Amino acid sequence: MDSKMIHTCSHLLKEAQNIVVLTGAGISTESGIKDFRSRTGLYQLAPEYILSLDYFYKHPRKFYEFAIENLYHPKALPNIGHEIIAKWEKEGKVKNVITQNIDGLHQKAGSQQVIEFHGTMKTLSCTNCGKQYSTDELVELMNETEEFYVCTACETKQKRTRYIKPNVVLFGDTGDWFTDEGFQTITQILHHADVVFVLGTSLQVTPFSIFPRFRREGVPLIIINKGKTPYDFQRDSYVIQESIGETLNKLDQELHKGPM
């Protein structure tokens, strides 16, 4: 690991008072959760189409069989990366976490200010009446009834209009943050950051990939990701292609090192 880069980044973090963290699947792989696009990721098991809104409506049972097995991880535990981010929030350094992840591990680690940009796999809602279900409830229903994905709390002539959908953003879908108001909130958060910290995302998927552009000119962009990102060679970018947990641990040690 590049000790000079660690020293540089720790100095930037030490000076910062408003760190905004952007996270992707790479921070959760160290908790045993598969990412999507790597050589061992989910898209090697199945095409992206399976996680589309269109596929959900055409093949709800097959969709849920795949989603429950691959996207729902109730027993997964936060790793040291999640824990250090939560610790820095308690210390007043990290102000917001904006995550692509739907696993809830940031909250399990203790982070409070979390924007789940792509939603959460913990809950599901009827597309007609909005009744909310827990994913555990749905798993039980899968074993009890054939049309477990149809809401029984409301009545419409067409069952398809009252499907129970996970509260995640699928391909061809939009979410709570995909609104003018949602984008404005996020861009303002990024505009006020004095460090933007990217963890475990290649920043390839829009619109999440454009978020670093909303930082003010000269604000450092620290990237810890094993793969390349479009921002790696920009001015004010600091890149470490190492383990997130190990790197954050070293940065945390530097931050809390006493005077010599």
Secondary structure as UniProt FT lines:
FT   HELIX           3..15
FT   STRAND          19..23
FT   HELIX           25..27
FT   HELIX           29..31
FT   TURN            39..40
FT   HELIX           42..45
FT   HELIX           48..51
FT   HELIX           53..58
FT   HELIX           60..70
FT   TURN            74..75
FT   HELIX           80..90
FT   TURN            91..92
FT   STRAND          94..99
FT   HELIX           105..109
FT   STRAND          114..116
FT   TURN            117..118
FT   STRAND          119..126
FT   TURN            127..129
FT   STRAND          132..134
FT   HELIX           135..144
FT   TURN            146..149
FT   HELIX           159..162
FT   STRAND          163..168
FT   TURN            176..177
FT   HELIX           180..191
FT   STRAND          195..199
FT   TURN            206..207
FT   HELIX           208..214
FT   TURN            217..218
FT   STRAND          221..224
FT   TURN            230..233
FT   TURN            235..236
FT   STRAND          237..240
FT   HELIX           244..255
//
